[in-house]
Amino acid sequence: MASQKWIVSNMPDLSGKTIIVTGGNSGLGFEAVKAFVSKNADVIIACRSLDRGEKAKKEIIRFFPNAQITVMELDLSSIQSIYSFAAKFKKNFVRLDVLLNNAGIMMVPYGMTLDGFEQQLGTNHLGHFALTGLLLEFLRKTPGSRVVNVSSLAHKQGKIDFANLLYVGGKGYTPLKAYGQSKLANLLFTYELQRYFEKNNIDCKALVAHPGVSDTNLFVHIAPKWVMKLIRPVFKRLTQPASMGVLPELRASVDPEAKGSDFFGPDGKYETKGYPVLVRSNAASLDRESAAKLWEASEKLTGVIYN
Ligand SMILES: NC(=O)c1ccc[n+]([C@@H]2O[C@H](COP(=O)([O-])OP(=O)(O)OC[C@H]3O[C@@H](n4cnc5c(N)ncnc54)[C@H](OP(=O)(O)O)[C@@H]3O)[C@@H](O)[C@H]2O)c1
């Protein structure tokens, strides 16, 4: 790898490239959009609130007046919204160089998506599975394209419970277990997707990243607002800024030396902070049988078939 301390200035020029960032209005996604436009990419902020997306665009344009940013509505908790997004994207764009599947929710109380999926698996994995499948045609026709999924250290707490994948009726649900399951699913999906690309001779790579522990809006469900306010100084010390946390996602998206199935995370102690390097995911994430089973279940649930 070119440099141990990989930073935004290591990114190549991205003129002519089209990049979708899901959840590009907040936290790591917002930082990713900023970094991509700083290198001249044409970026789509795919977000569930157009207002929040436009606000983010406005803020970025203050720093990069020539930035090419399009805000498009995408609610990953609705298959219908994912279909509409994909159709609109195909109408308005001609290529897709990077699909950064960044959006996510963490440790929310039990709830379901519009399609009846447990919402953490539904948003974090199934929504991105469907989106990727619907954009496959564009990934295929863009030479050297990439899909980057965003996992978490919490994948190590995850277990895919095929007998109760969706925690129907909230049975056996805990916010951490379901988050861990969804983040393990992000890894299993990445590795299976890479195998799919190789088997079908598609010039696209699937990679994955985790941001350590980064200071973003993700933690809103961890504790009540007043507690978060109280522990803010400690929280700040334990986390890294989003501008650092995004580096593994960026490296996976654009480092020319990165390979399919590479997993990037921070180089610091316990991978909680630091500069992006190759890291290892746990044994469960490498289980091919689980990956194939999850793929099959994801196709069945979302109705999006990869072919
Ligand atoms: N921060 C960390 O320490 C950490 C650690 C490990 C992994 N991660 C992963 O990093 C990714 C980014 O999270 P973040 O930390 O940047 O948190 P964040 O600031 O809360 O951003 C999450 C983004 O996802 C969007 N989102 C949530 N549900 C969505 C839906 N149904 N459809 C479309 N977009 C949706 C949010 O939109 P709204 O603004 O509309 O809510 C927001 O733009 C997530 O996948 C998360 O699991 C983060």
The ligand as an SDF file (V2000), in Angstrom:
LIG
                    3D

 48 52  0  0  0  0  0  0  0  0999 V2000
  -20.2650    6.5570   13.7900 N   0  0  0  0  0  0  0  0  0  0  0  0
  -19.6950    5.4120   14.1340 C   0  0  0  0  0  0  0  0  0  0  0  0
  -18.9420    5.3240   15.1120 O   0  0  0  0  0  0  0  0  0  0  0  0
  -19.9430    4.1900   13.3260 C   0  0  0  0  0  0  0  0  0  0  0  0
  -19.3560    2.9910   13.7670 C   0  0  0  0  0  0  0  0  0  0  0  0
  -19.5270    1.8530   12.9990 C   0  0  0  0  0  0  0  0  0  0  0  0
  -20.2570    1.8930   11.8350 C   0  0  0  0  0  0  0  0  0  0  0  0
  -20.8370    3.0690   11.4460 N   0  0  0  0  0  0  0  0  0  0  0  0
  -21.6250    3.0520   10.2060 C   0  0  0  0  0  0  0  0  0  0  0  0
  -21.3770    4.2200    9.4610 O   0  0  0  0  0  0  0  0  0  0  0  0
  -22.4860    4.5070    8.6200 C   0  0  0  0  0  0  0  0  0  0  0  0
  -22.8020    5.9920    8.6510 C   0  0  0  0  0  0  0  0  0  0  0  0
  -23.2710    6.3570    9.9280 O   0  0  0  0  0  0  0  0  0  0  0  0
  -22.8680    7.7210   10.6480 P   0  0  0  0  0  0  0  0  0  0  0  0
  -22.0290    7.3590   11.7960 O   0  0  0  0  0  0  0  0  0  0  0  0
  -22.3800    8.7080    9.6870 O   0  0  0  0  0  0  0  0  0  0  0  0
  -24.2810    8.1510   11.2650 O   0  0  0  0  0  0  0  0  0  0  0  0
  -25.2880    9.3510   10.9200 P   0  0  0  0  0  0  0  0  0  0  0  0
  -24.6130   10.6510   11.0660 O   0  0  0  0  0  0  0  0  0  0  0  0
  -26.4750    9.0600   11.7680 O   0  0  0  0  0  0  0  0  0  0  0  0
  -25.6420    9.1090    9.3980 O   0  0  0  0  0  0  0  0  0  0  0  0
  -26.4480    8.0520    8.9810 C   0  0  0  0  0  0  0  0  0  0  0  0
  -27.0640    8.3960    7.6390 C   0  0  0  0  0  0  0  0  0  0  0  0
  -27.9150    7.3170    7.2300 O   0  0  0  0  0  0  0  0  0  0  0  0
  -29.1470    7.8760    6.8250 C   0  0  0  0  0  0  0  0  0  0  0  0
  -30.2590    6.9460    6.9220 N   0  0  0  0  0  0  0  0  0  0  0  0
  -30.7530    6.3240    8.0030 C   0  0  0  0  0  0  0  0  0  0  0  0
  -31.8310    5.6060    7.6780 N   0  0  0  0  0  0  0  0  0  0  0  0
  -32.0290    5.7610    6.3510 C   0  0  0  0  0  0  0  0  0  0  0  0
  -32.9890    5.2990    5.4210 C   0  0  0  0  0  0  0  0  0  0  0  0
  -34.0260    4.5330    5.7880 N   0  0  0  0  0  0  0  0  0  0  0  0
  -32.8780    5.6530    4.1220 N   0  0  0  0  0  0  0  0  0  0  0  0
  -31.8720    6.4590    3.7180 C   0  0  0  0  0  0  0  0  0  0  0  0
  -30.9460    6.9560    4.5590 N   0  0  0  0  0  0  0  0  0  0  0  0
  -31.0180    6.6130    5.8540 C   0  0  0  0  0  0  0  0  0  0  0  0
  -29.3330    9.0620    7.7590 C   0  0  0  0  0  0  0  0  0  0  0  0
  -30.3420    9.9230    7.2780 O   0  0  0  0  0  0  0  0  0  0  0  0
  -31.0340   11.0310    8.2490 P   0  0  0  0  0  0  0  0  0  0  0  0
  -30.0350   12.1240    8.4060 O   0  0  0  0  0  0  0  0  0  0  0  0
  -32.2380   11.4090    7.4740 O   0  0  0  0  0  0  0  0  0  0  0  0
  -31.3350   10.3430    9.5460 O   0  0  0  0  0  0  0  0  0  0  0  0
  -27.9470    9.6560    7.6860 C   0  0  0  0  0  0  0  0  0  0  0  0
  -27.7890   10.3750    6.5020 O   0  0  0  0  0  0  0  0  0  0  0  0
  -23.6180    3.5880    9.1010 C   0  0  0  0  0  0  0  0  0  0  0  0
  -23.7470    2.5010    8.2140 O   0  0  0  0  0  0  0  0  0  0  0  0
  -23.1230    3.0860   10.4510 C   0  0  0  0  0  0  0  0  0  0  0  0
  -23.6190    1.8150   10.7970 O   0  0  0  0  0  0  0  0  0  0  0  0
  -20.6950    4.2110   12.1620 C   0  0  0  0  0  0  0  0  0  0  0  0
  1  2  1  0
  2  3  2  0
  2  4  1  0
  4  5  1  0
  4 48  2  0
  5  6  2  0
  6  7  1  0
  7  8  2  0
  8  9  1  0
  8 48  1  0
  9 10  1  0
  9 46  1  0
 10 11  1  0
 11 12  1  0
 11 44  1  0
 12 13  1  0
 13 14  1  0
 14 15  2  0
 14 16  1  0
 14 17  1  0
 17 18  1  0
 18 19  2  0
 18 20  1  0
 18 21  1  0
 21 22  1  0
 22 23  1  0
 23 24  1  0
 23 42  1  0
 24 25  1  0
 25 26  1  0
 25 36  1  0
 26 27  1  0
 26 35  1  0
 27 28  2  0
 28 29  1  0
 29 30  1  0
 29 35  2  0
 30 31  1  0
 30 32  2  0
 32 33  1  0
 33 34  2  0
 34 35  1  0
 36 37  1  0
 36 42  1  0
 37 38  1  0
 38 39  2  0
 38 40  1  0
 38 41  1  0
 42 43  1  0
 44 45  1  0
 44 46  1  0
 46 47  1  0
M  CHG  2   8   1  16  -1
M  END
$$$$
